Amino acid sequence: MSLVLLLAVPAWARDVPFQVINWPAANPTLRFTFGKPKQLDSMQDKTRVYVMDTLAENLSPRLISSAQFSVYLFDKSKVRVSEDVITLNNLGPGESVKLQLTLTASGVPVSLSIRDTAQIPRVVSLTVNSTPQGATLKLDGTETGTTPRVINVGVGKHILTFLKEGFTAGNYPLEISSQDVSGGSVSYELGASALDSIELRDGSVLTGDLLSISGMDVEIRVGGSIQHFDRNKIKRVLLVQRDPPTPNLPPAAMPKP
């Protein structure tokens, strides 16, 4: 009688991995083995839900106390269709940990990549507003839209510039640290109007320089051009305070010896 020994091979070993990634490529300290994505269901908006068995192995002789990686999945056209995050804590030398990723994808994944989140430039989102609203907003000299506005800002020192016709432009220094998180806000009050405001009886408002009122004629400079209006078309005028012009005085005479 011959004895046949049957060994049970775990499903993990039988399945061909979807992808194996050594990180970093040179002198790797971690190996990620990703199983084939298994589709669970399709959602109404044509997105798909997948689960992916993942094995992370510590190849180094040192404890990995904490590490985090972003996982990006791509379709056959190299378009990113899903992403997730892997977090490792207290993974000893030679140890491994099994994980299961649940991903919502907008296409069929055929490849993936990972990236250490510590190497990804940190960006936080801020809500920027002004009083009054509708000011043109610039971040470090680049226009980003009008207030209120949600912007993304990287770590470091920045300058927010606010511009609105009829108001004094202003700068707001901003510094983002590596510990800051998204969800903050900045509110800036623009300086007093630098121009006169002329409200017409039809409801429109002009901002400019009131030059003169002569009889029935009102002369206003708006945006560099001079306009004339019948005074009966004007409902209200708001004048800003201005310093009187410096008179052109003759130079003082030098005392005679």
VODRENVO-546096 format. One record per residue (C-alpha): x, z, y; residue number from 1. Coordinates in steps of 0.25 Angstrom, whole numbers. Example, Ala and Ser with C-alpha at 12.3 -4.5 7.8 and 13.67 -1.06 7.14 Angstrom:
+-------+-------+-------+-----+
:    c1 :    c3 :    c2 : seq :
+-------+-------+-------+-----+
:    49 :    31 :   -18 :   1 :
:    55 :    29 :    -4 :   2 :
+-------+-------+-------+-----+
This chain:
+-------+-------+-------+-----+
:    c1 :    c3 :    c2 : seq :
+-------+-------+-------+-----+
:     0 :     0 :     0 :   1 :
:     5 :    -4 :    13 :   2 :
:     3 :     5 :    26 :   3 :
:    -1 :    -2 :    38 :   4 :
:     1 :     6 :    51 :   5 :
:    -8 :     2 :    63 :   6 :
:    -4 :     6 :    76 :   7 :
:   -14 :     7 :    87 :   8 :
:    -9 :     0 :   100 :   9 :
:   -16 :     4 :   113 :  10 :
:   -24 :    -6 :   121 :  11 :
:   -14 :    -3 :   133 :  12 :
:    -2 :    -9 :   124 :  13 :
:   -10 :   -21 :   119 :  14 :
:   -16 :   -26 :   132 :  15 :
:    -7 :   -35 :   140 :  16 :
:    -5 :   -29 :   153 :  17 :
:   -11 :   -36 :   165 :  18 :
:     2 :   -34 :   173 :  19 :
:    15 :   -25 :   172 :  20 :
:    22 :   -21 :   185 :  21 :
:    35 :   -13 :   186 :  22 :
:    37 :    -6 :   200 :  23 :
:    46 :    -8 :   207 :  24 :
:    51 :   -21 :   201 :  25 :
:    65 :   -17 :   201 :  26 :
:    68 :    -4 :   194 :  27 :
:    53 :    -1 :   191 :  28 :
:    48 :    14 :   191 :  29 :
:    34 :    10 :   187 :  30 :
:    27 :     0 :   178 :  31 :
:    13 :    -3 :   180 :  32 :
:     5 :   -10 :   168 :  33 :
:    -8 :   -15 :   172 :  34 :
:   -18 :   -18 :   161 :  35 :
:   -28 :   -30 :   162 :  36 :
:   -39 :   -28 :   173 :  37 :
:   -52 :   -26 :   165 :  38 :
:   -64 :   -30 :   173 :  39 :
:   -76 :   -20 :   173 :  40 :
:   -86 :   -27 :   182 :  41 :
:   -89 :   -37 :   193 :  42 :
:   -95 :   -32 :   206 :  43 :
:  -106 :   -39 :   214 :  44 :
:   -96 :   -44 :   224 :  45 :
:   -88 :   -51 :   213 :  46 :
:   -77 :   -41 :   213 :  47 :
:   -72 :   -36 :   199 :  48 :
:   -69 :   -22 :   194 :  49 :
:   -56 :   -21 :   185 :  50 :
:   -49 :    -9 :   178 :  51 :
:   -34 :   -10 :   175 :  52 :
:   -27 :    -1 :   166 :  53 :
:   -13 :     2 :   172 :  54 :
:    -1 :    10 :   167 :  55 :
:    10 :    15 :   176 :  56 :
:    23 :    19 :   170 :  57 :
:    34 :    27 :   177 :  58 :
:    47 :    20 :   173 :  59 :
:    56 :    28 :   181 :  60 :
:    63 :    42 :   178 :  61 :
:    56 :    49 :   189 :  62 :
:    43 :    54 :   192 :  63 :
:    34 :    46 :   201 :  64 :
:    26 :    56 :   209 :  65 :
:    17 :    47 :   217 :  66 :
:    16 :    31 :   218 :  67 :
:     5 :    22 :   222 :  68 :
:     4 :     7 :   220 :  69 :
:    -6 :    -3 :   225 :  70 :
:   -11 :   -13 :   214 :  71 :
:   -15 :   -27 :   219 :  72 :
:   -23 :   -37 :   209 :  73 :
:   -23 :   -52 :   212 :  74 :
:   -31 :   -63 :   206 :  75 :
:   -25 :   -77 :   201 :  76 :
:   -23 :   -82 :   216 :  77 :
:   -15 :   -69 :   220 :  78 :
:   -26 :   -64 :   228 :  79 :
:   -28 :   -49 :   228 :  80 :
:   -41 :   -45 :   221 :  81 :
:   -39 :   -30 :   220 :  82 :
:   -30 :   -18 :   222 :  83 :
:   -29 :    -4 :   218 :  84 :
:   -19 :     8 :   218 :  85 :
:   -11 :    15 :   208 :  86 :
:    -6 :    29 :   211 :  87 :
:     4 :    36 :   202 :  88 :
:     7 :    51 :   203 :  89 :
:    18 :    59 :   195 :  90 :
:    21 :    49 :   185 :  91 :
:    33 :    54 :   177 :  92 :
:    45 :    46 :   172 :  93 :
:    41 :    37 :   160 :  94 :
:    26 :    41 :   162 :  95 :
:    15 :    32 :   163 :  96 :
:     1 :    33 :   168 :  97 :
:   -12 :    24 :   165 :  98 :
:   -21 :    20 :   176 :  99 :
:   -34 :    12 :   177 : 100 :
:   -36 :     4 :   190 : 101 :
:   -50 :     0 :   194 : 102 :
:   -50 :   -12 :   203 : 103 :
:   -61 :   -20 :   210 : 104 :
:   -56 :   -35 :   211 : 105 :
:   -61 :   -47 :   219 : 106 :
:   -55 :   -56 :   208 : 107 :
:   -48 :   -57 :   195 : 108 :
:   -35 :   -50 :   195 : 109 :
:   -23 :   -57 :   188 : 110 :
:   -11 :   -50 :   194 : 111 :
:    -7 :   -37 :   201 : 112 :
:     3 :   -31 :   209 : 113 :
:     7 :   -17 :   214 : 114 :
:    13 :   -11 :   226 : 115 :
:    18 :     3 :   230 : 116 :
:     9 :     8 :   241 : 117 :
:    21 :    15 :   247 : 118 :
:    27 :     1 :   250 : 119 :
:    14 :    -4 :   256 : 120 :
:    14 :    -3 :   272 : 121 :
:     4 :     8 :   275 : 122 :
:    -7 :     3 :   284 : 123 :
:   -19 :    12 :   290 : 124 :
:   -32 :     7 :   296 : 125 :
:   -36 :    13 :   309 : 126 :
:   -49 :    11 :   317 : 127 :
:   -45 :     8 :   332 : 128 :
:   -55 :     9 :   343 : 129 :
:   -55 :     9 :   358 : 130 :
:   -64 :    14 :   370 : 131 :
:   -70 :     4 :   374 : 132 :
:   -71 :    -4 :   361 : 133 :
:   -67 :   -19 :   360 : 134 :
:   -53 :   -17 :   364 : 135 :
:   -43 :   -27 :   358 : 136 :
:   -34 :   -19 :   349 : 137 :
:   -19 :   -23 :   346 : 138 :
:   -10 :   -16 :   336 : 139 :
:     4 :   -17 :   339 : 140 :
:     1 :   -29 :   348 : 141 :
:    -7 :   -37 :   338 : 142 :
:   -22 :   -38 :   341 : 143 :
:   -31 :   -32 :   330 : 144 :
:   -45 :   -34 :   336 : 145 :
:   -54 :   -26 :   345 : 146 :
:   -58 :   -11 :   344 : 147 :
:   -64 :    -5 :   336 : 148 :
:   -54 :   -10 :   325 : 149 :
:   -49 :    -5 :   312 : 150 :
:   -34 :    -9 :   311 : 151 :
:   -23 :    -7 :   300 : 152 :
:   -10 :    -1 :   305 : 153 :
:     3 :     1 :   298 : 154 :
:    12 :    14 :   298 : 155 :
:    20 :    15 :   311 : 156 :
:    18 :    15 :   326 : 157 :
:     8 :     5 :   333 : 158 :
:     2 :     2 :   346 : 159 :
:   -13 :    -1 :   347 : 160 :
:   -17 :    -9 :   360 : 161 :
:   -31 :    -9 :   366 : 162 :
:   -35 :   -20 :   375 : 163 :
:   -49 :   -22 :   382 : 164 :
:   -52 :   -30 :   394 : 165 :
:   -55 :   -21 :   406 : 166 :
:   -47 :   -10 :   400 : 167 :
:   -33 :    -5 :   401 : 168 :
:   -26 :    -9 :   388 : 169 :
:   -20 :     3 :   380 : 170 :
:   -10 :     5 :   369 : 171 :
:   -12 :    16 :   358 : 172 :
:     1 :    20 :   350 : 173 :
:    -2 :    22 :   335 : 174 :
:     7 :    27 :   324 : 175 :
:     3 :    26 :   309 : 176 :
:    10 :    35 :   299 : 177 :
:    12 :    33 :   284 : 178 :
:     2 :    45 :   282 : 179 :
:    -9 :    39 :   290 : 180 :
:   -22 :    34 :   283 : 181 :
:   -32 :    24 :   287 : 182 :
:   -45 :    28 :   294 : 183 :
:   -39 :    33 :   307 : 184 :
:   -44 :    28 :   321 : 185 :
:   -39 :    26 :   335 : 186 :
:   -47 :    25 :   348 : 187 :
:   -41 :    21 :   361 : 188 :
:   -48 :    22 :   375 : 189 :
:   -45 :    10 :   383 : 190 :
:   -40 :    13 :   398 : 191 :
:   -50 :    12 :   409 : 192 :
:   -54 :    -2 :   413 : 193 :
:   -44 :   -10 :   421 : 194 :
:   -54 :   -19 :   427 : 195 :
:   -67 :   -19 :   435 : 196 :
:   -80 :   -20 :   427 : 197 :
:   -91 :   -29 :   432 : 198 :
:  -105 :   -28 :   425 : 199 :
:  -114 :   -40 :   428 : 200 :
:  -129 :   -39 :   428 : 201 :
:  -130 :   -48 :   415 : 202 :
:  -123 :   -36 :   408 : 203 :
:  -109 :   -42 :   407 : 204 :
:   -97 :   -35 :   411 : 205 :
:   -84 :   -41 :   418 : 206 :
:   -71 :   -34 :   419 : 207 :
:   -61 :   -38 :   429 : 208 :
:   -57 :   -36 :   444 : 209 :
:   -68 :   -35 :   454 : 210 :
:   -61 :   -43 :   466 : 211 :
:   -71 :   -43 :   477 : 212 :
:   -86 :   -42 :   481 : 213 :
:   -90 :   -51 :   492 : 214 :
:  -104 :   -52 :   496 : 215 :
:  -111 :   -57 :   483 : 216 :
:   -98 :   -61 :   476 : 217 :
:   -91 :   -53 :   467 : 218 :
:   -77 :   -57 :   463 : 219 :
:   -71 :   -52 :   449 : 220 :
:   -58 :   -56 :   442 : 221 :
:   -61 :   -56 :   427 : 222 :
:   -49 :   -60 :   418 : 223 :
:   -41 :   -66 :   429 : 224 :
:   -52 :   -75 :   434 : 225 :
:   -61 :   -72 :   446 : 226 :
:   -76 :   -72 :   445 : 227 :
:   -87 :   -71 :   455 : 228 :
:  -100 :   -65 :   453 : 229 :
:  -113 :   -63 :   461 : 230 :
:  -113 :   -48 :   465 : 231 :
:  -128 :   -48 :   460 : 232 :
:  -124 :   -51 :   446 : 233 :
:  -115 :   -39 :   445 : 234 :
:  -121 :   -26 :   441 : 235 :
:  -110 :   -16 :   441 : 236 :
:   -95 :   -15 :   445 : 237 :
:   -85 :    -5 :   439 : 238 :
:   -72 :    -5 :   446 : 239 :
:   -59 :     1 :   440 : 240 :
:   -51 :    10 :   449 : 241 :
:   -38 :     3 :   454 : 242 :
:   -26 :     7 :   462 : 243 :
:   -26 :     0 :   476 : 244 :
:   -16 :   -11 :   477 : 245 :
:    -3 :    -7 :   483 : 246 :
:    -2 :   -13 :   498 : 247 :
:     9 :   -22 :   501 : 248 :
:    17 :   -13 :   511 : 249 :
:    29 :   -19 :   518 : 250 :
:    42 :   -12 :   513 : 251 :
:    46 :     0 :   521 : 252 :
:    56 :    -3 :   532 : 253 :
:    70 :     3 :   530 : 254 :
:    73 :    13 :   541 : 255 :
:    83 :     8 :   551 : 256 :
:    96 :    15 :   552 : 257 :
+-------+-------+-------+-----+
